[in-house]
Amino acid sequence: MLTGSWSQRLLQLFATESRPLVLVIDDCQWLEASEVGLWRHFLESRYALNHMLVACAYRVEENVAPPAPMLLSSTSTQLMVDKLPEEGVLRLLEACFHDRLDKASSLVSFLHAETAGSPLYLRSLLNTLVSH
């Protein structure tokens, strides 16, 4: 876990105007209140980090925004990524394989059931399947 001003200075070394830093924090719903507070300090304090984009992924049952106390920044912009229906999973697979997949219904059904249509989880699962 990051603590104190040394970590803020360290992150700022990687976040420059010519080379902004992008951080992706997955499963933000599991962060403790102290961790959320630390990120808020990094992003909103008088000495906030510059030239940095923090993207957070929340896994929730419904397509609803996370509760305000869980947001890493009270001034942040929220983008909701909808879950894909089975047809969307098929279209994503076709885009990945650069071809039409006519006989992939079992695979599509499996992937949709495993990921509940979450595009991020689907991509991660596909990467794992391909690498193994």
DSSP file with accessible surface (Angstrom, degrees, kcal/mol):
  #  RESIDUE AA STRUCTURE BP1 BP2  ACC     N-H-->O    O-->H-N    N-H-->O    O-->H-N    TCO  KAPPA ALPHA  PHI   PSI    X-CA   Y-CA   Z-CA
    1    1 A M              0   0  142      0, 0.0     2,-0.3     0, 0.0    34,-0.0   0.000 360.0 360.0 360.0 143.9    0.0    0.0    0.0
    2    2 A L        +     0   0   50     33,-0.0     2,-0.3     5,-0.0    36,-0.1  -0.599 360.0 177.9 -80.1 138.3    1.2    3.5   -0.7
    3    3 A T     >  -     0   0   71     -2,-0.3     4,-0.9     1,-0.0     3,-0.1  -0.990  33.0  -5.1-140.2 151.4    1.7    5.8    2.3
    4    4 A G  H  > S-     0   0   41     -2,-0.3     4,-1.0     1,-0.2     3,-0.4   0.208  91.5 -57.8  67.8 179.3    2.9    9.2    3.0
    5    5 A S  H  > S+     0   0   66      1,-0.2     4,-2.6     2,-0.2     5,-0.2   0.749 122.7  69.6 -74.4 -23.3    4.3   12.0    0.9
    6    6 A W  H  > S+     0   0  136      1,-0.2     4,-2.3     2,-0.2    -1,-0.2   0.917 101.0  47.7 -62.2 -38.1    7.3    9.9   -0.4
    7    7 A S  H  X S+     0   0    1     -4,-0.9     4,-2.7    -3,-0.4    -1,-0.2   0.884 109.6  53.1 -70.7 -32.9    4.9    7.8   -2.4
    8    8 A Q  H  X S+     0   0   14     -4,-1.0     4,-2.1     2,-0.2    -2,-0.2   0.934 111.2  45.9 -66.0 -43.0    3.2   10.9   -3.8
    9    9 A R  H  X S+     0   0  161     -4,-2.6     4,-1.4     2,-0.2    -2,-0.2   0.893 111.7  52.8 -66.0 -38.0    6.6   12.3   -4.9
   10   10 A L  H  X S+     0   0   75     -4,-2.3     4,-0.8    -5,-0.2     3,-0.5   0.945 110.0  46.7 -63.1 -47.0    7.5    8.9   -6.4
   11   11 A L  H >X S+     0   0   23     -4,-2.7     3,-1.1     1,-0.2     4,-0.7   0.897 107.4  58.1 -61.3 -38.1    4.3    8.7   -8.4
   12   12 A Q  H >< S+     0   0   54     -4,-2.1     3,-0.6     1,-0.3    -1,-0.2   0.827  95.2  64.8 -65.6 -26.6    4.8   12.3   -9.6
   13   13 A L  H 3< S+     0   0  129     -4,-1.4    -1,-0.3    -3,-0.5    -2,-0.2   0.845 107.9  41.3 -60.5 -32.2    8.2   11.3  -11.0
   14   14 A F  H << S+     0   0  131     -3,-1.1     2,-0.8    -4,-0.8    -1,-0.2   0.545 104.1  73.2 -92.5  -9.3    6.3    9.1  -13.5
   15   15 A A    <<  +     0   0    1     -4,-0.7     2,-0.3    -3,-0.6    35,-0.2  -0.815  64.1 151.8-111.0  91.9    3.5   11.6  -14.2
   16   16 A T        -     0   0   51      3,-1.6     3,-0.3    -2,-0.8    -3,-0.0  -0.778  56.7-112.2-118.2 164.0    4.9   14.3  -16.4
   17   17 A E  S    S+     0   0  157     -2,-0.3    -1,-0.1     1,-0.2    34,-0.0   0.894 120.0  45.0 -61.7 -38.0    3.4   16.6  -18.9
   18   18 A S  S    S+     0   0  115      1,-0.3    -1,-0.2    -3,-0.0    -3,-0.0   0.709 129.5  24.9 -80.4 -17.1    5.3   15.0  -21.7
   19   19 A R  S    S-     0   0  198     -3,-0.3    -3,-1.6    32,-0.0    -1,-0.3  -0.598  82.1-160.3-146.7  79.3    4.5   11.5  -20.5
   20   20 A P        -     0   0   81      0, 0.0     2,-0.4     0, 0.0    32,-0.2  -0.198  18.4-121.8 -61.9 153.3    1.4   11.3  -18.4
   21   21 A L  E     -a   52   0A  31     30,-2.2    32,-2.7    29,-0.2     2,-0.5  -0.805  20.4-163.6 -99.1 133.4    0.8    8.4  -16.0
   22   22 A V  E     -a   53   0A  89     -2,-0.4     2,-0.4    30,-0.2    32,-0.2  -0.984   7.1-172.4-118.1 121.8   -2.2    6.1  -16.4
   23   23 A L  E     -a   54   0A  40     30,-2.8    32,-3.3    -2,-0.5     2,-0.5  -0.951   8.2-159.9-112.9 135.0   -3.1    3.9  -13.4
   24   24 A V  E     -a   55   0A 107     -2,-0.4     2,-0.6    30,-0.2    32,-0.2  -0.970   5.3-167.4-114.6 120.5   -5.8    1.2  -13.6
   25   25 A I  E     -a   56   0A  28     30,-3.1    32,-2.8    -2,-0.5     3,-0.4  -0.941  10.2-158.5-110.7 113.2   -7.1    0.1  -10.2
   26   26 A D        +     0   0   80     -2,-0.6    32,-0.1     1,-0.2    30,-0.0  -0.626  67.9  15.9 -92.9 151.4   -9.2   -3.1  -10.5
   27   27 A D    >   +     0   0   49     30,-0.4     3,-2.1    -2,-0.2    -1,-0.2   0.908  66.7 171.2  56.0  48.9  -11.7   -4.2   -7.9
   28   28 A C  G >   +     0   0    0     29,-2.4     3,-1.7    -3,-0.4    30,-0.2   0.721  65.3  77.8 -61.3 -19.8  -11.9   -0.8   -6.2
   29   29 A Q  G 3  S+     0   0   51     28,-0.3    -1,-0.3     1,-0.3    29,-0.1   0.723  89.9  56.7 -64.9 -15.7  -14.9   -2.1   -4.2
   30   30 A W  G <  S+     0   0  193     -3,-2.1    -1,-0.3     2,-0.1    -2,-0.2   0.476  79.4 115.3 -94.3  -2.4  -12.4   -4.0   -2.0
   31   31 A L    <   -     0   0   33     -3,-1.7     2,-0.1    -4,-0.2    -4,-0.0  -0.433  67.0-122.8 -66.1 142.5  -10.3   -0.9   -1.0
   32   32 A E    >>  -     0   0  129     -2,-0.1     4,-2.2     1,-0.1     3,-0.6  -0.459  25.7-107.3 -80.3 159.4  -10.4    0.0    2.6
   33   33 A A  H 3> S+     0   0   87      1,-0.3     4,-2.6     2,-0.2     5,-0.2   0.869 120.6  55.4 -56.6 -36.9  -11.6    3.4    3.7
   34   34 A S  H 3> S+     0   0   70      1,-0.2     4,-1.9     2,-0.2    -1,-0.3   0.879 107.6  49.1 -65.9 -35.8   -8.0    4.4    4.6
   35   35 A E  H <> S+     0   0   45     -3,-0.6     4,-2.4     2,-0.2    -2,-0.2   0.906 110.4  50.1 -69.5 -40.7   -6.8    3.5    1.0
   36   36 A V  H  X S+     0   0    4     -4,-2.2     4,-2.6     1,-0.2    -2,-0.2   0.933 110.5  51.3 -60.9 -43.1   -9.7    5.5   -0.5
   37   37 A G  H  X S+     0   0   39     -4,-2.6     4,-2.1    -5,-0.2    -2,-0.2   0.885 108.2  51.3 -61.4 -40.1   -8.7    8.4    1.7
   38   38 A L  H  X S+     0   0   29     -4,-1.9     4,-2.4     2,-0.2    -1,-0.2   0.938 110.7  47.7 -64.8 -44.4   -5.0    8.2    0.6
   39   39 A W  H  X S+     0   0   31     -4,-2.4     4,-2.2     1,-0.2    -2,-0.2   0.904 109.6  53.5 -64.3 -39.1   -6.0    8.2   -3.1
   40   40 A R  H  X S+     0   0   76     -4,-2.6     4,-2.5     1,-0.2     5,-0.4   0.910 108.5  50.2 -60.7 -40.2   -8.3   11.2   -2.5
   41   41 A H  H  X S+     0   0   91     -4,-2.1     4,-1.7     1,-0.2    -2,-0.2   0.930 110.7  49.3 -62.3 -44.9   -5.4   13.0   -0.9
   42   42 A F  H  < S+     0   0    0     -4,-2.4     7,-2.9     1,-0.2    -1,-0.2   0.857 121.2  34.9 -60.2 -37.4   -3.2   12.2   -3.9
   43   43 A L  H  < S+     0   0   43     -4,-2.2    -2,-0.2    29,-0.3    -1,-0.2   0.689 130.1  24.7 -96.0 -20.0   -5.8   13.4   -6.4
   44   44 A E  H  < S+     0   0   67     -4,-2.5    -3,-0.2    -5,-0.2    -2,-0.2   0.492  89.7 105.3-127.4  -5.4   -7.4   16.4   -4.6
   45   45 A S  S >< S-     0   0   29     -4,-1.7     3,-1.6    -5,-0.4    -4,-0.0  -0.132  87.3 -95.5 -73.7 175.5   -5.1   17.9   -2.0
   46   46 A R  T 3  S+     0   0  207      1,-0.3    -1,-0.1     2,-0.0    -5,-0.0   0.815 130.3  44.4 -58.8 -28.6   -3.2   21.1   -2.4
   47   47 A Y  T 3  S+     0   0  149     -6,-0.2    -1,-0.3     2,-0.0    -2,-0.1  -0.191  87.8 164.9-108.9  40.5   -0.3   19.0   -3.7
   48   48 A A    <   -     0   0   24     -3,-1.6    -5,-0.2     1,-0.1     2,-0.1  -0.157  45.9 -94.9 -59.9 151.6   -2.3   16.8   -6.0
   49   49 A L        -     0   0   15     -7,-2.9     3,-0.3     1,-0.0     2,-0.3  -0.439  42.1-147.3 -66.7 138.1   -0.6   14.7   -8.6
   50   50 A N        +     0   0   95    -35,-0.2   -29,-0.2     1,-0.2     3,-0.1  -0.733  69.1  20.0-105.0 157.6   -0.5   16.3  -12.0
   51   51 A H  S    S+     0   0   86     -2,-0.3   -30,-2.2     1,-0.2     2,-0.4   0.905  93.3 124.9  56.6  46.5   -0.6   14.7  -15.4
   52   52 A M  E     -a   21   0A  34     -3,-0.3     2,-0.5   -32,-0.2   -30,-0.2  -0.999  44.9-161.4-140.4 139.0   -2.2   11.5  -14.2
   53   53 A L  E     -a   22   0A 107    -32,-2.7   -30,-2.8    -2,-0.4     2,-0.6  -0.989   8.0-163.6-118.8 126.7   -5.3    9.5  -15.1
   54   54 A V  E     -a   23   0A  29     -2,-0.5     2,-0.5   -32,-0.2   -30,-0.2  -0.962   4.4-167.9-111.7 118.4   -6.6    7.0  -12.6
   55   55 A A  E     -a   24   0A  41    -32,-3.3   -30,-3.1    -2,-0.6     2,-0.4  -0.933   6.6-163.1-106.8 126.5   -9.1    4.5  -14.0
   56   56 A C  E     -a   25   0A  46     -2,-0.5     2,-0.5   -32,-0.2   -30,-0.2  -0.906   6.3-155.4-113.2 138.9  -11.0    2.4  -11.5
   57   57 A A        -     0   0   12    -32,-2.8   -29,-2.4    -2,-0.4     2,-0.4  -0.955   9.7-170.2-114.2 128.2  -12.9   -0.8  -12.2
   58   58 A Y        -     0   0   53     -2,-0.5     2,-0.7   -31,-0.2   -32,-0.0  -0.955  13.7-148.3-115.0 136.2  -15.7   -1.8   -9.9
   59   59 A R        +     0   0   87     -2,-0.4     2,-0.3    59,-0.0     3,-0.1  -0.919  33.5 158.0-105.2 111.2  -17.4   -5.2  -10.1
   60   60 A V        -     0   0   46     -2,-0.7    -2,-0.0     1,-0.1     5,-0.0  -0.911  48.9-121.1-129.3 158.9  -21.0   -4.8   -9.1
   61   61 A E  S    S+     0   0  167     -2,-0.3     2,-0.2     2,-0.0    -1,-0.1   0.909  96.3  34.4 -67.6 -42.6  -24.1   -6.9   -9.8
   62   62 A E  S    S-     0   0  133      2,-0.1     2,-2.2    -3,-0.1    -2,-0.1  -0.707  95.8 -99.2-110.6 163.3  -26.0   -4.2  -11.5
   63   63 A N  S    S+     0   0   76     -2,-0.2     2,-0.3    17,-0.0    17,-0.1  -0.514  76.8 130.1 -80.7  72.9  -24.9   -1.3  -13.8
   64   64 A V        -     0   0   84     -2,-2.2    -2,-0.1     3,-0.0    -4,-0.0  -0.935  63.4-102.3-125.0 151.5  -25.0    1.2  -11.0
   65   65 A A        -     0   0   51     -2,-0.3     3,-0.1     1,-0.1    -3,-0.0  -0.376  44.7-101.6 -68.3 150.2  -22.4    3.7   -9.9
   66   66 A P        -     0   0   15      0, 0.0    -1,-0.1     0, 0.0     5,-0.1  -0.326  50.4 -84.3 -67.3 157.7  -20.3    2.9   -6.8
   67   67 A P    >   -     0   0   85      0, 0.0     3,-2.1     0, 0.0     4,-0.5  -0.314  40.2-113.0 -63.7 146.9  -21.3    4.6   -3.6
   68   68 A A  G >  S+     0   0   67      1,-0.3     3,-1.7     2,-0.2     0, 0.0   0.840 113.5  62.1 -52.2 -39.0  -19.8    8.1   -3.1
   69   69 A P  G 3  S+     0   0   95      0, 0.0    -1,-0.3     0, 0.0     5,-0.0   0.747 102.3  53.9 -63.1 -16.7  -17.6    7.0   -0.1
   70   70 A M  G <  S+     0   0   38     -3,-2.1     2,-0.2     3,-0.0    -2,-0.2   0.552  82.6 108.3 -92.3  -8.5  -15.8    4.6   -2.5
   71   71 A L    <   -     0   0   20     -3,-1.7     3,-0.1    -4,-0.5   -31,-0.1  -0.507  63.5-146.4 -73.0 136.1  -14.9    7.2   -5.1
   72   72 A L  S    S+     0   0    8      1,-0.2     2,-0.3    -2,-0.2   -29,-0.3   0.657  88.3  26.4 -76.1 -15.1  -11.2    8.0   -5.2
   73   73 A S    >   -     0   0   13      1,-0.1     3,-1.1   -30,-0.1    -1,-0.2  -0.954  62.9-152.5-148.9 128.6  -12.1   11.6   -6.2
   74   74 A S  T 3  S+     0   0   86     -2,-0.3    -1,-0.1     1,-0.2    -2,-0.1   0.689 102.2  48.1 -73.8 -15.5  -15.2   13.5   -5.4
   75   75 A T  T 3  S+     0   0  112      2,-0.1    -1,-0.2    -3,-0.1    -3,-0.0   0.298  88.1 121.7-104.5   8.8  -14.6   15.6   -8.6
   76   76 A S    <   -     0   0   54     -3,-1.1     2,-0.4     1,-0.1    -5,-0.0  -0.257  64.1-118.3 -73.5 159.6  -14.0   12.7  -10.9
   77   77 A T        -     0   0  126      2,-0.0     2,-0.5    -2,-0.0    -1,-0.1  -0.823  27.3-145.9 -94.7 133.7  -15.9   11.9  -14.0
   78   78 A Q        -     0   0   87     -2,-0.4     2,-0.5     2,-0.0   -13,-0.0  -0.876  13.9-172.5-105.8 133.1  -17.6    8.5  -14.0
   79   79 A L        -     0   0  150     -2,-0.5     2,-0.5     2,-0.0    -2,-0.0  -0.993  12.7-149.9-120.7 124.9  -18.0    6.4  -17.1
   80   80 A M        -     0   0   89     -2,-0.5     2,-0.7   -17,-0.1   -15,-0.1  -0.828   2.9-153.9 -95.9 130.7  -20.1    3.3  -16.8
   81   81 A V        -     0   0   97     -2,-0.5    -2,-0.0     0, 0.0     2,-0.0  -0.926  20.3-136.8-103.9 112.0  -19.2    0.4  -19.1
   82   82 A D        -     0   0  105     -2,-0.7     2,-0.1     1,-0.1    35,-0.0  -0.320  20.6-106.0 -67.3 151.9  -22.3   -1.7  -19.7
   83   83 A K        -     0   0   68     35,-0.1    35,-0.2     1,-0.1    34,-0.2  -0.476  37.9-114.9 -74.1 148.0  -22.2   -5.5  -19.6
   84   84 A L        -     0   0   46     33,-3.4    -1,-0.1    -2,-0.1     2,-0.1  -0.657  18.0-135.3 -86.8 138.8  -22.3   -7.2  -22.9
   85   85 A P     >  -     0   0   81      0, 0.0     4,-2.0     0, 0.0     3,-0.5  -0.325  42.5 -91.2 -75.3 174.1  -25.2   -9.4  -24.0
   86   86 A E  H  > S+     0   0   89      1,-0.3     4,-2.3     2,-0.2     5,-0.2   0.894 130.7  55.8 -56.6 -38.0  -24.3  -12.7  -25.6
   87   87 A E  H  > S+     0   0  101      1,-0.2     4,-2.3     2,-0.2    -1,-0.3   0.894 106.4  51.1 -61.8 -37.6  -24.5  -11.0  -29.0
   88   88 A G  H  > S+     0   0   16     -3,-0.5     4,-2.3     2,-0.2    -1,-0.2   0.876 107.3  52.5 -67.4 -36.8  -21.9   -8.5  -27.8
   89   89 A V  H  X S+     0   0    0     -4,-2.0     4,-2.5     2,-0.2    -2,-0.2   0.927 109.6  49.8 -63.4 -43.4  -19.6  -11.2  -26.6
   90   90 A L  H  X S+     0   0   30     -4,-2.3     4,-2.6     1,-0.2    -2,-0.2   0.935 110.3  49.5 -60.0 -46.1  -19.8  -12.8  -30.1
   91   91 A R  H  X S+     0   0  103     -4,-2.3     4,-2.2     1,-0.2    -1,-0.2   0.890 110.5  50.9 -62.7 -37.8  -19.1   -9.4  -31.8
   92   92 A L  H  X S+     0   0   57     -4,-2.3     4,-2.4     2,-0.2    -1,-0.2   0.933 110.3  48.9 -65.2 -43.7  -16.1   -8.9  -29.5
   93   93 A L  H  X S+     0   0    1     -4,-2.5     4,-2.4     1,-0.2    -2,-0.2   0.920 110.6  50.9 -61.3 -43.4  -14.7  -12.4  -30.4
   94   94 A E  H  X>S+     0   0   27     -4,-2.6     5,-1.5     1,-0.2     4,-0.9   0.896 109.8  50.1 -62.9 -37.9  -15.2  -11.7  -34.1
   95   95 A A  H  <5S+     0   0   61     -4,-2.2     3,-0.3     1,-0.2    -1,-0.2   0.905 111.4  49.2 -66.3 -38.6  -13.3   -8.4  -33.6
   96   96 A C  H  <5S+     0   0   70     -4,-2.4    -2,-0.2     1,-0.2    -1,-0.2   0.890 118.5  38.0 -66.6 -40.4  -10.5  -10.3  -31.8
   97   97 A F  H  <5S-     0   0  115     -4,-2.4    -1,-0.2     2,-0.2    -2,-0.2   0.452 101.0-132.9 -92.0  -1.5  -10.2  -13.0  -34.5
   98   98 A H  T  <5S+     0   0  171     -4,-0.9     2,-0.3    -3,-0.3    -3,-0.2   0.865  75.8  84.9  52.6  38.5  -10.8  -10.6  -37.4
   99   99 A D  S   <S-     0   0  112     -5,-1.5     2,-0.3    -6,-0.2    -2,-0.2  -0.987  86.9 -93.9-159.5 161.3  -13.3  -13.0  -38.8
  100  100 A R        -     0   0  148     -2,-0.3     2,-0.7    -3,-0.1    -9,-0.1  -0.640  32.3-150.2 -80.8 135.5  -16.9  -14.1  -38.6
  101  101 A L        +     0   0   42     -2,-0.3     3,-0.5     1,-0.1    -7,-0.1  -0.887  22.8 169.0-112.1 101.5  -17.5  -16.9  -36.2
  102  102 A D  S    S+     0   0  119     -2,-0.7     3,-0.2     1,-0.2    -1,-0.1   0.771  76.1  39.5 -83.4 -27.5  -20.5  -19.0  -37.3
  103  103 A K  S    S+     0   0  206      1,-0.2    -1,-0.2     2,-0.1     3,-0.2  -0.229  83.1 102.2-119.1  46.3  -20.2  -22.0  -35.0
  104  104 A A     >  +     0   0   15     -3,-0.5     4,-3.0     1,-0.1     5,-0.3   0.205  37.5 114.5-113.4  16.3  -19.1  -20.3  -31.7
  105  105 A S  H  > S+     0   0   87      1,-0.2     4,-2.6    -3,-0.2     5,-0.2   0.876  79.1  48.6 -61.0 -37.8  -22.4  -20.4  -29.8
  106  106 A S  H  > S+     0   0  101      2,-0.2     4,-2.4     1,-0.2    -1,-0.2   0.927 114.2  46.1 -66.9 -43.0  -21.2  -22.8  -27.2
  107  107 A L  H  > S+     0   0   75      2,-0.2     4,-2.9     1,-0.2     5,-0.2   0.932 113.4  49.3 -64.2 -44.0  -18.0  -20.7  -26.6
  108  108 A V  H  X S+     0   0    7     -4,-3.0     4,-2.8     1,-0.2     5,-0.2   0.932 111.6  48.9 -61.4 -44.9  -20.0  -17.5  -26.5
  109  109 A S  H  X S+     0   0   49     -4,-2.6     4,-2.4    -5,-0.3    -1,-0.2   0.917 112.9  48.1 -62.1 -42.9  -22.5  -18.9  -24.0
  110  110 A F  H  X S+     0   0   98     -4,-2.4     4,-2.5     2,-0.2    -2,-0.2   0.948 113.7  45.9 -61.4 -49.8  -19.6  -20.2  -21.8
  111  111 A L  H  X S+     0   0    0     -4,-2.9     4,-2.0     1,-0.2     6,-0.4   0.902 113.5  49.3 -63.3 -40.1  -17.8  -16.9  -21.9
  112  112 A H  H  X>S+     0   0   48     -4,-2.8     4,-1.8    -5,-0.2     5,-0.5   0.926 112.5  47.6 -65.4 -42.3  -20.9  -14.9  -21.2
  113  113 A A  H  <5S+     0   0   77     -4,-2.4    -2,-0.2    -5,-0.2    -1,-0.2   0.903 114.0  47.3 -65.2 -40.1  -21.8  -17.1  -18.3
  114  114 A E  H  <5S+     0   0   98     -4,-2.5    -1,-0.2     1,-0.2    -2,-0.2   0.835 124.7  29.4 -69.6 -34.7  -18.3  -17.0  -16.8
  115  115 A T  H ><5S-     0   0    5     -4,-2.0     3,-2.0    -5,-0.2    -2,-0.2   0.504  92.9-132.1-106.4  -6.4  -17.9  -13.2  -17.1
  116  116 A A  T 3<5S-     0   0   54     -4,-1.8    -3,-0.2     1,-0.3    -4,-0.1   0.763  72.7 -63.4  55.9  23.3  -21.6  -12.0  -16.8
  117  117 A G  T 3 <S+     0   0    0     -5,-0.5   -33,-3.4    -6,-0.4    -1,-0.3   0.542  89.8 154.7  83.2   6.6  -20.8   -9.9  -19.8
  118  118 A S    <>  -     0   0   24     -3,-2.0     4,-3.0   -35,-0.2    -1,-0.2  -0.552  35.5-152.5 -70.7 116.4  -18.2   -7.8  -18.2
  119  119 A P  H  > S+     0   0   34      0, 0.0     4,-2.4     0, 0.0     5,-0.2   0.890  93.3  48.6 -59.9 -38.4  -15.9   -6.5  -21.0
  120  120 A L  H  > S+     0   0  104      2,-0.2     4,-2.1     1,-0.2     5,-0.1   0.932 115.2  43.1 -67.6 -44.8  -12.9   -6.2  -18.7
  121  121 A Y  H  > S+     0   0   81      2,-0.2     4,-2.9     1,-0.2     5,-0.2   0.899 112.8  54.1 -67.9 -37.9  -13.3   -9.6  -17.2
  122  122 A L  H  X S+     0   0    0     -4,-3.0     4,-2.7     2,-0.2    -2,-0.2   0.938 109.0  47.9 -61.0 -45.3  -14.0  -11.1  -20.6
  123  123 A R  H  X S+     0   0  168     -4,-2.4     4,-2.5    -5,-0.2    -1,-0.2   0.920 112.5  49.1 -62.8 -42.7  -10.8   -9.6  -22.0
  124  124 A S  H  X S+     0   0   57     -4,-2.1     4,-2.2     2,-0.2    -2,-0.2   0.924 111.9  48.4 -63.0 -44.1   -8.8  -11.0  -19.1
  125  125 A L  H  X S+     0   0   27     -4,-2.9     4,-2.8     2,-0.2    -2,-0.2   0.920 111.0  50.4 -64.0 -42.0  -10.4  -14.4  -19.4
  126  126 A L  H  X S+     0   0   24     -4,-2.7     4,-2.6     1,-0.2     5,-0.2   0.916 109.6  51.0 -62.6 -42.5   -9.6  -14.5  -23.2
  127  127 A N  H  X S+     0   0   89     -4,-2.5     4,-2.4     1,-0.2    -1,-0.2   0.915 111.9  47.7 -59.6 -43.1   -6.0  -13.5  -22.5
  128  128 A T  H  X S+     0   0   64     -4,-2.2     4,-1.6     2,-0.2    -2,-0.2   0.929 112.2  48.6 -64.1 -45.8   -5.7  -16.3  -20.0
  129  129 A L  H  < S+     0   0   86     -4,-2.8    -2,-0.2     1,-0.2    -1,-0.2   0.920 113.8  46.3 -62.3 -42.5   -7.2  -18.9  -22.3
  130  130 A V  H  < S+     0   0  116     -4,-2.6    -1,-0.2     1,-0.2    -2,-0.2   0.915 112.0  50.3 -68.3 -40.0   -5.0  -17.9  -25.2
  131  131 A S  H  <        0   0   88     -4,-2.4    -1,-0.2    -5,-0.2    -2,-0.2   0.773 360.0 360.0 -71.8 -23.7   -1.8  -17.8  -23.1
  132  132 A H     <        0   0  183     -4,-1.6    -1,-0.2    -5,-0.2    -2,-0.2   0.545 360.0 360.0 -95.6 360.0   -2.5  -21.3  -21.7
